[in-house]
């Protein structure tokens, strides 16, 4: 099969097409004939040597795929060959075939193309797990999410609005702010020329956001805390701005705040399967009805993986970047 491997750690050009043996599904796994794969920021970190694949995972990058089930491993139930699906995987997505654990396989929503469906798993699993499970977001509450036009940000807008919440986003250009508002965000703050703390408080009548979803960390942490309402929750899922922060713990105590964080890739399949079950119950019916569709920024051929990574690194994308296989 054709696949994309990381020839050496470095710039996008190190992603090279190669021929690999088609993997075989083990017990509890399925082999998917990949039609499309999503690009995610962890892929870029893996390419740079900053985010190794978990033990036992494929060295081929790619954390989400959509396609057709070709083979079933021993003990698989509830899935059949020929099923159109999308799946969260720990690696191996940039290839013509990919093995996925049955727990993280979900049916492809009928209205969606394979390209759109490939943009679901990584961000939908991540947002649901962190916003609704860890942060206990409730209908009527307000979420502040940084990077509103990114894959995570756009997913947060769609899911929180679908579940009856309000969303405030930060973004870096007027075009990205407009994109977020079109998706359904209640307010969009251009962080380059606006103070997102002051704007968040203004948009919440001084109360603050109930939950902040942060991918920046570093210098944002103390400002995130200033944005939070009493009993607010800060969830950190990446640290593009740095893994260290200095903060005043006084507001944490006075406002009774919760600060938490998580990663998803190395978590057990059983844990990911629980998230899949909640997505299937709460979000998949909305997708089937034509709601919560993930916005696709651009589609590249599999052999153009380097161009897709360059597109993400430029920071101009709005929505998901997809490889068509």
Secondary structure, DSSP 8 states (H G I E B T S, - for coil): -EEEEESSSSSGGGEEEEE-------TTEEEEEEEEEEE-HHHHHHHTTSS---TTS-SS--SEEEEEEEEE-TT--S--TT-EEEEE-SS--SBSEEEEEGGGEEE--TTS-HHHHTTTHHHHHHHIIIIIIIS---TT-EEEESSTTSHHHHHHHHHHHHTT-EEEEEESSHHHHHHHHHHT-SEEEETTTS-HHHHHHHHTTTS-EEEEEES--TTHHHHHHHHEEEEEEEEE---TT-S-----SHHHHHTT-EEEE---TTS-HHHHHHHHHHHHHHTHHHHHTT-S---EEEEEEGGGHHHHHHHHHHT---SEEEEE-
